[in-house]
């Protein structure tokens, strides 16, 4: 039996064999601590957000948040040109209260300014190509409430779905010109659906049609999407979402995740996901049909989590991600490990040290290895990525709400393959946010 089928069998066995008496309420369902959250992957299905609490009025309930960000990225490459950049910027976010308990408006202005970015080391995605700093009105939206937990949002907005989302891993996230309708439900059934016309990518200030972002220059097609998520009382979660990219390709993603709260105080997480992509209509980016499956097991106590994962992608083509939010459990700091024919494994851990000095300190790391075909159209270099992340969230005096993140990744590619490039990726990110209203 291969590695992936064997781990799938183990996950299925665990799902059936752990007694229900060892399970906890749904609010404890996150098997991996927030400490080990990897922002490069998004496999959650997040519905339309409608606040349960409504402020007293449109103006009196308004909020204005300023969220500065500083970002330094340095990729020191063996074969290809280095990438280096330092940016300052962030966002200013306005949200109104609810007018007649039915209508809310919001807008977010983003900026990323080039403090240091040599032309010969461009490519960090912190700025527009050049490099060139930019400012853009990323969000400008209206939300309509139909009921306490059902609403519609239209205009420039965030989406946060597998393979369709903000992918907030640089200075400025992806935003979309879209209409979305759905509900907010922390347990039970949640759903979302809508249509996306255009995307503003993380290093640009212009919105382009979704089909252009997918690689079909000169086209003007959008994406229809719909998804459902169900969370059982014991915290078990199943979810599925479909993106229909007109005349380009269709993406279907599904997952099942279950946590088991053991008598020893440990939490066992068992997660399975599946992605399939097929070209559509005029097949503007080619004729293809590909699949990827991934599984993950984690074991956690109050401060530490250990995890292992496997994934496998079909030989015909790698997974397409032109709209952000890779979903593979093995997507880490630099690589997504979903290339054509790639079989990959991951081992990782995170630890929460709690209060250290004026803040909370935590670390997490992963080792991921991916093997790909040596010959044929999907041939690429085998590679291993070694990752480490340190988070320090300050919580005292004027430093309250400052978040320092230091990340390092080393990518070791098979030097026998043409074009292989070993490199070190190093990042320092400082986030801060405060409300002015």
Backbone torsions as a table, in degrees:
resi	resn	phi	psi	omega
1	UNK	NA	135.4	179.0
2	UNK	-70.3	172.0	-175.5
3	UNK	-64.1	-47.6	-176.5
4	UNK	-66.2	-48.4	177.0
5	UNK	-59.1	-35.8	180.0
6	UNK	-64.2	-43.4	-179.4
7	UNK	-71.3	-34.5	174.2
8	UNK	-59.9	-42.0	178.8
9	UNK	-63.5	-38.9	178.9
10	UNK	-65.1	-44.2	177.6
11	UNK	-59.7	-44.2	-179.8
12	UNK	-62.9	-41.1	178.7
13	UNK	-62.2	-45.1	179.7
14	UNK	-61.7	-40.2	-179.2
15	UNK	-60.2	-37.5	-177.4
16	UNK	-83.7	-27.5	-166.1
17	UNK	-96.0	-23.3	-177.5
18	UNK	-77.2	128.7	-175.2
19	UNK	-67.9	147.5	-178.6
20	UNK	-63.8	-26.6	-178.1
21	UNK	-64.8	-15.2	-179.3
22	UNK	-90.2	4.2	-173.7
23	UNK	-96.3	156.4	-177.1
24	UNK	-117.4	173.4	-178.6
25	UNK	-61.9	165.9	-173.6
26	UNK	-62.1	-31.3	-176.6
27	UNK	-67.7	-11.8	177.8
28	UNK	-99.0	18.8	-167.9
29	UNK	-77.7	-14.8	-177.1
30	UNK	-73.2	100.0	-175.5
31	UNK	-64.5	-36.7	176.7
32	UNK	-96.1	136.1	-179.5
33	UNK	-66.6	156.4	177.0
34	UNK	-60.8	-20.4	178.0
35	UNK	-57.3	-42.2	-174.6
36	UNK	-91.0	17.8	-177.1
37	UNK	-67.0	126.6	177.9
38	UNK	-101.9	108.2	-173.2
39	UNK	-68.7	-11.7	-179.2
40	UNK	-76.4	-13.5	-179.4
41	UNK	-118.3	145.1	178.0
42	UNK	-140.9	103.3	177.3
43	UNK	-114.3	6.5	173.9
44	UNK	-83.3	149.5	172.6
45	UNK	-105.0	106.2	-175.0
46	UNK	-98.8	120.8	-178.3
47	UNK	-76.9	179.0	174.0
48	UNK	-65.3	132.2	-176.4
49	UNK	-90.9	122.5	174.3
50	UNK	-125.9	115.3	-176.5
51	UNK	-63.5	136.3	176.6
52	UNK	-70.7	-40.8	178.0
53	UNK	-87.0	129.4	178.7
54	UNK	-111.1	123.1	176.1
55	UNK	-60.6	165.4	-172.1
56	UNK	-68.6	-21.7	-177.1
57	UNK	-162.9	171.1	-175.3
58	UNK	-61.3	-48.7	-178.7
59	UNK	-87.4	-42.7	-177.3
60	UNK	-66.0	-22.3	179.0
61	UNK	-94.5	8.6	-176.3
62	UNK	-71.3	149.8	174.0
63	UNK	-129.7	146.9	176.0
64	UNK	-135.4	111.6	-176.8
65	UNK	-111.7	134.9	174.9
66	UNK	-109.1	127.3	-173.1
67	UNK	-129.1	83.0	177.6
68	UNK	-67.1	151.9	176.7
69	UNK	-146.2	139.5	172.1
70	UNK	-122.9	140.5	-172.9
71	UNK	-144.8	121.5	174.1
72	UNK	-116.6	128.8	179.3
73	UNK	-133.6	133.2	-179.9
74	UNK	-138.9	116.1	173.7
75	UNK	-109.8	112.6	-178.8
76	UNK	-99.4	105.5	-171.4
77	UNK	-101.0	150.1	176.4
78	UNK	-81.8	-39.9	-172.0
79	UNK	-110.1	-43.7	-176.2
80	UNK	-96.1	167.4	178.9
81	UNK	-59.6	143.4	177.4
82	UNK	-67.2	159.7	174.2
83	UNK	-124.6	123.0	-178.1
84	UNK	-139.8	137.9	175.3
85	UNK	-163.3	148.8	173.8
86	UNK	-132.1	123.7	-175.4
87	UNK	-124.8	146.5	169.3
88	UNK	-122.9	144.2	179.4
89	UNK	168.0	-133.2	-178.8
90	UNK	130.9	-145.5	-175.1
91	UNK	-148.6	157.2	170.4
92	UNK	-122.1	120.2	-170.6
93	UNK	-119.1	123.6	177.7
94	UNK	-113.0	134.9	171.4
95	UNK	-133.3	130.2	176.5
96	UNK	-81.8	170.1	165.8
97	UNK	-76.7	-168.8	-177.6
98	UNK	-99.4	121.7	175.7
99	UNK	-81.9	122.4	-177.8
100	UNK	54.2	28.0	178.8
101	UNK	60.9	20.4	-174.3
102	UNK	-132.1	-25.9	-171.5
103	UNK	-130.0	132.4	176.0
104	UNK	-132.3	143.1	176.0
105	UNK	-119.9	155.5	-179.9
106	UNK	-154.2	152.5	178.2
107	UNK	-151.8	146.7	177.3
108	UNK	-137.0	126.3	176.3
109	UNK	-101.5	127.4	-179.6
110	UNK	-113.2	149.4	173.1
111	UNK	-145.9	146.4	173.0
112	UNK	-139.5	113.7	-174.8
113	UNK	-109.9	136.0	-175.4
114	UNK	-77.7	100.0	175.5
115	UNK	-85.1	-40.8	176.1
116	UNK	-148.3	121.4	-179.6
117	UNK	-164.9	85.4	-179.7
118	UNK	-59.5	139.8	-179.4
119	UNK	-60.0	-36.6	-177.6
120	UNK	-79.9	-0.1	178.0
121	UNK	-127.4	29.9	178.4
122	UNK	-69.2	168.6	177.6
123	UNK	113.2	11.6	179.7
124	UNK	-77.7	-16.7	-173.6
125	UNK	67.5	13.6	173.4
126	UNK	-80.4	-24.0	-176.5
127	UNK	-133.2	175.2	167.5
128	UNK	-67.3	156.4	178.1
129	UNK	-55.1	141.5	179.8
130	UNK	151.3	-58.1	-6.3
131	UNK	-77.3	153.8	-176.9
132	UNK	-142.0	125.2	176.0
133	UNK	-67.5	161.1	-178.7
134	UNK	-155.2	160.5	175.1
135	UNK	-132.7	136.9	-175.2
136	UNK	-149.5	143.4	170.4
137	UNK	-81.3	95.5	-174.7
138	UNK	-78.0	-42.0	179.1
139	UNK	-113.1	136.2	171.0
140	UNK	-157.0	93.6	-165.4
141	UNK	-134.7	160.7	173.3
142	UNK	-127.2	133.3	176.3
143	UNK	-114.4	130.2	177.6
144	UNK	-109.7	130.1	178.3
145	UNK	-99.0	123.3	176.4
146	UNK	-94.6	-32.6	178.7
147	UNK	-152.2	-179.3	-175.8
148	UNK	-55.0	-35.8	-175.7
149	UNK	-126.3	20.0	179.9
150	UNK	-129.5	131.8	-179.3
151	UNK	-157.6	175.6	178.3
152	UNK	-132.7	138.9	-179.8
153	UNK	-126.4	133.1	178.2
154	UNK	-141.9	156.2	-175.4
155	UNK	110.6	-162.2	176.7
156	UNK	-73.7	126.2	-171.2
157	UNK	-157.6	167.2	169.8
158	UNK	-84.0	144.1	160.9
159	UNK	-121.6	152.0	-177.7
160	UNK	-142.7	68.0	-179.5
161	UNK	-120.0	159.8	172.8
162	UNK	-55.7	127.7	177.9
163	UNK	67.0	8.8	178.8
164	UNK	-152.0	90.5	-174.7
165	UNK	-173.8	-178.3	-170.6
166	UNK	-71.2	-27.9	176.2
167	UNK	46.0	59.5	-170.4
168	UNK	-80.8	75.5	-177.2
169	UNK	-122.6	11.9	174.6
170	UNK	-133.1	-147.6	-179.7
171	UNK	-77.4	-38.4	-173.0
172	UNK	-128.8	132.6	-179.6
173	UNK	-81.1	166.9	166.8
174	UNK	-64.7	141.8	168.2
175	UNK	-132.6	163.2	-170.0
176	UNK	-133.2	145.3	165.9
177	UNK	-91.2	108.8	-166.7
178	UNK	-155.2	168.3	167.9
179	UNK	-127.0	131.3	-178.1
180	UNK	-135.3	138.9	177.7
181	UNK	-130.8	142.3	-179.4
182	UNK	175.5	-165.9	-178.1
183	UNK	-129.8	168.0	174.1
184	UNK	-114.8	122.0	-178.9
185	UNK	-150.0	110.8	-178.9
186	UNK	-67.6	-24.3	174.0
187	UNK	-136.1	171.5	-178.6
188	UNK	71.1	-145.1	-172.8
189	UNK	-93.0	129.5	169.6
190	UNK	-126.0	147.3	-177.7
191	UNK	-146.5	157.6	178.6
192	UNK	-152.8	145.7	176.2
193	UNK	-155.8	162.5	178.8
194	UNK	165.7	-163.9	-177.5
195	UNK	-140.9	136.3	178.8
196	UNK	-114.9	127.1	-179.5
197	UNK	-94.3	-39.1	-172.9
198	UNK	-151.1	161.6	179.6
199	UNK	-130.9	140.2	167.7
200	UNK	-106.3	111.5	-175.6
201	UNK	-75.9	165.0	-168.1
202	UNK	-62.5	-22.7	-179.7
203	UNK	-117.8	39.4	-178.7
204	UNK	-147.9	159.7	176.2
205	UNK	-116.1	10.1	177.9
206	UNK	-115.6	144.3	172.2
207	UNK	-89.0	135.4	178.4
208	UNK	-125.5	152.9	177.3
209	UNK	-55.9	150.0	-177.4
210	UNK	-60.3	-38.0	-179.8
211	UNK	-67.8	-30.8	174.9
212	UNK	-66.9	-43.0	177.5
213	UNK	-60.8	-29.8	179.3
214	UNK	-77.4	-11.9	177.7
215	UNK	116.3	4.5	-178.9
216	UNK	-100.8	81.4	-179.4
217	UNK	-59.5	141.6	178.7
218	UNK	84.1	-0.5	-179.9
219	UNK	-97.4	175.3	-176.0
220	UNK	-151.5	51.9	-177.5
221	UNK	-109.7	152.9	-179.0
222	UNK	-110.6	-164.9	-177.2
223	UNK	-133.1	126.0	170.1
224	UNK	-97.3	141.1	-176.3
225	UNK	-141.4	155.8	175.4
226	UNK	-159.5	143.5	-179.3
227	UNK	-153.3	156.9	176.8
228	UNK	-135.4	150.4	176.8
229	UNK	-141.2	136.3	176.6
230	UNK	-128.2	126.6	178.1
231	UNK	-114.1	118.7	-178.9
232	UNK	-77.0	162.5	179.7
233	UNK	-56.5	-29.5	-179.6
234	UNK	-85.5	3.0	178.0
235	UNK	96.5	-9.9	176.7
236	UNK	-59.4	137.7	-176.8
237	UNK	-129.0	134.3	169.7
238	UNK	-126.9	144.7	-177.0
239	UNK	-153.6	152.6	176.1
240	UNK	-151.1	145.3	178.1
241	UNK	-145.8	144.4	178.8
242	UNK	-127.5	134.0	175.1
243	UNK	-116.4	120.3	179.6
244	UNK	-105.1	98.3	-178.4
245	UNK	-90.4	103.2	-171.2
246	UNK	-55.3	128.7	176.0
247	UNK	63.9	12.8	175.8
248	UNK	-124.6	-78.2	-179.6
249	UNK	-159.7	161.0	177.2
250	UNK	-111.1	138.2	176.3
251	UNK	-121.3	127.2	173.9
252	UNK	-120.7	129.9	-179.5
253	UNK	-129.1	137.1	176.9
254	UNK	-142.2	151.3	178.4
255	UNK	-151.8	158.9	171.7
256	UNK	-137.3	131.0	-177.6
257	UNK	-136.8	133.3	-177.0
258	UNK	-141.2	137.8	175.5
259	UNK	-111.7	143.0	178.2
260	UNK	-121.9	121.8	-177.0
261	UNK	-97.0	104.2	-168.3
262	UNK	-83.1	159.6	-179.3
263	UNK	-59.2	-29.9	-178.5
264	UNK	-72.6	-7.7	-176.1
265	UNK	94.5	-3.9	177.1
266	UNK	-84.0	155.4	175.4
267	UNK	-116.6	124.7	176.7
268	UNK	-102.1	122.4	177.1
269	UNK	-106.5	132.0	179.1
270	UNK	-125.7	116.1	-171.6
271	UNK	-129.8	138.2	178.2
272	UNK	-134.3	139.3	176.1
273	UNK	-141.7	157.0	-178.9
274	UNK	-145.3	136.4	177.0
275	UNK	-128.3	135.3	171.9
276	UNK	-131.8	138.7	-180.0
277	UNK	-131.9	135.7	-178.1
278	UNK	-139.7	136.8	178.0
279	UNK	-65.5	154.0	-173.0
280	UNK	-133.6	154.4	168.2
281	UNK	52.0	-120.7	-179.3
282	UNK	-74.9	-3.6	177.5
283	UNK	49.0	56.8	-172.4
284	UNK	-65.6	-20.1	177.5
285	UNK	-117.5	21.8	174.4
286	UNK	110.4	165.7	179.8
287	UNK	-96.7	116.0	-178.6
288	UNK	-155.5	162.8	177.7
289	UNK	-152.4	113.6	-175.4
290	UNK	-140.2	159.0	-178.7
291	UNK	-139.2	156.3	172.4
292	UNK	-143.6	137.2	174.9
293	UNK	-125.3	145.2	179.9
294	UNK	-145.9	149.0	176.4
295	UNK	-135.9	153.4	179.7
296	UNK	-146.2	136.8	171.9
297	UNK	-119.6	137.3	177.4
298	UNK	-134.7	151.2	177.8
299	UNK	-133.6	121.8	-170.4
300	UNK	-134.4	145.8	164.7
301	UNK	-115.0	-159.4	-174.2
302	UNK	-67.4	-25.8	-173.5
303	UNK	-123.5	-17.7	-172.1
304	UNK	-133.7	141.6	175.5
305	UNK	-129.0	134.3	170.8
306	UNK	-112.3	143.5	-178.5
307	UNK	-144.9	149.9	171.3
308	UNK	-133.7	150.8	-179.6
309	UNK	-153.9	155.2	175.4
310	UNK	-136.0	149.2	172.5
311	UNK	-145.6	156.6	179.1
312	UNK	-145.6	132.3	-178.4
313	UNK	-119.2	142.4	180.0
314	UNK	-59.7	157.8	-177.2
315	UNK	-73.2	-27.1	-169.2
316	UNK	-64.3	-43.4	-176.2
317	UNK	-161.3	149.7	174.6
318	UNK	-74.5	167.8	-180.0
319	UNK	-72.5	132.7	-179.1
320	UNK	-88.4	132.9	-175.9
321	UNK	-137.3	50.0	-176.8
322	UNK	-72.1	-13.4	-176.5
323	UNK	-108.3	16.3	176.2
324	UNK	87.8	179.0	172.5
325	UNK	58.0	65.5	169.3
326	UNK	-54.4	144.6	-173.7
327	UNK	-111.1	-9.6	-176.0
328	UNK	-62.1	134.5	176.1
329	UNK	-58.5	-19.1	-177.4
330	UNK	-99.5	6.5	175.4
331	UNK	-75.1	121.3	-173.7
332	UNK	-124.2	-147.6	-169.4
333	UNK	-60.9	-47.4	-174.0
334	UNK	-110.4	-53.3	-171.8
335	UNK	-101.7	152.8	179.3
336	UNK	-100.5	-15.8	177.6
337	UNK	55.3	45.8	176.8
338	UNK	-135.2	33.1	177.0
339	UNK	-73.7	165.8	-179.4
340	UNK	-55.4	126.3	176.3
341	UNK	71.6	16.0	-174.2
342	UNK	-87.2	125.5	169.9
343	UNK	-107.8	126.9	-172.2
344	UNK	-135.5	153.8	173.7
345	UNK	-133.2	154.2	-179.3
346	UNK	-136.6	140.4	163.9
347	UNK	-128.2	141.5	-177.5
348	UNK	-160.8	169.2	179.7
349	UNK	-156.9	157.6	171.5
350	UNK	-140.8	156.6	-179.1
351	UNK	-144.7	135.4	178.1
352	UNK	-104.6	113.4	179.9
353	UNK	-82.4	-10.2	-176.9
354	UNK	75.4	-152.2	-175.7
355	UNK	-72.0	123.4	174.8
356	UNK	-131.0	110.6	-176.7
357	UNK	68.6	-125.0	-176.5
358	UNK	-95.5	8.2	-177.3
359	UNK	-153.2	-176.2	179.1
360	UNK	-100.4	131.6	-177.0
361	UNK	-113.2	134.9	175.3
362	UNK	-147.2	157.3	177.9
363	UNK	-137.8	154.5	167.9
364	UNK	-153.0	156.3	-177.8
365	UNK	-151.7	159.4	179.3
366	UNK	-143.6	149.8	165.7
367	UNK	-121.5	124.2	-178.3
368	UNK	-128.2	132.6	179.5
369	UNK	-123.2	132.8	-179.8
370	UNK	-127.5	127.8	177.1
371	UNK	-108.8	131.8	-179.3
372	UNK	-127.3	166.8	-179.3
373	UNK	-61.2	144.6	177.5
374	UNK	-85.1	-18.7	-177.5
375	UNK	-136.7	166.2	177.7
376	UNK	91.9	179.2	-174.9
377	UNK	-65.9	-23.1	-179.4
378	UNK	-97.7	12.9	-176.9
379	UNK	-66.2	138.0	176.4
380	UNK	-158.3	170.0	-176.5
381	UNK	-75.1	132.6	168.7
382	UNK	-60.6	150.8	-177.1
383	UNK	-153.5	155.6	174.0
384	UNK	-127.9	135.0	176.1
385	UNK	-117.4	128.8	177.8
386	UNK	-110.3	121.9	-173.3
387	UNK	-121.5	148.1	172.9
388	UNK	-146.8	136.2	178.7
389	UNK	-134.3	134.1	174.3
390	UNK	-119.3	129.3	177.8
391	UNK	-119.0	132.4	175.6
392	UNK	-131.7	112.2	-177.9
393	UNK	-106.4	106.5	-175.9
394	UNK	-76.9	142.8	-172.0
395	UNK	-142.8	35.8	-177.0
396	UNK	-143.7	134.2	175.2
397	UNK	58.0	-140.1	-176.8
398	UNK	-69.9	-14.6	179.8
399	UNK	-83.3	-6.6	-177.6
400	UNK	-53.1	129.5	177.7
401	UNK	81.8	12.0	169.1
402	UNK	-86.9	131.2	-179.5
403	UNK	-122.4	115.7	176.5
404	UNK	-101.9	127.2	177.8
405	UNK	-126.0	126.8	176.7
406	UNK	-118.1	126.2	-175.7
407	UNK	-130.2	143.6	175.8
408	UNK	-141.9	138.9	177.5
409	UNK	-140.7	135.0	173.9
410	UNK	-116.6	124.5	-178.5
411	UNK	-107.6	118.6	-177.5
412	UNK	-111.5	106.3	-177.9
413	UNK	-102.1	154.7	-179.6
414	UNK	-63.0	111.2	-174.7
415	UNK	-68.8	-15.2	179.0
416	UNK	-77.6	-12.5	-178.0
417	UNK	-92.1	132.6	180.0
418	UNK	-57.8	134.3	178.6
419	UNK	85.3	1.2	178.6
420	UNK	-61.6	146.0	-175.3
421	UNK	-147.9	109.7	173.3
422	UNK	-81.9	142.1	178.1
423	UNK	-159.1	158.1	175.3
424	UNK	-107.3	126.8	177.0
425	UNK	-108.3	121.4	-178.6
426	UNK	-127.7	134.6	-176.2
427	UNK	-139.3	143.4	168.9
428	UNK	-127.9	123.6	-178.9
429	UNK	-125.8	132.3	176.1
430	UNK	-122.3	121.6	178.1
431	UNK	-114.8	145.2	177.0
432	UNK	-149.1	144.5	175.1
433	UNK	-147.4	144.3	177.1
434	UNK	-151.7	149.9	-179.1
435	UNK	-94.1	141.0	179.6
436	UNK	-108.2	-10.8	179.2
437	UNK	-117.2	NA	NA
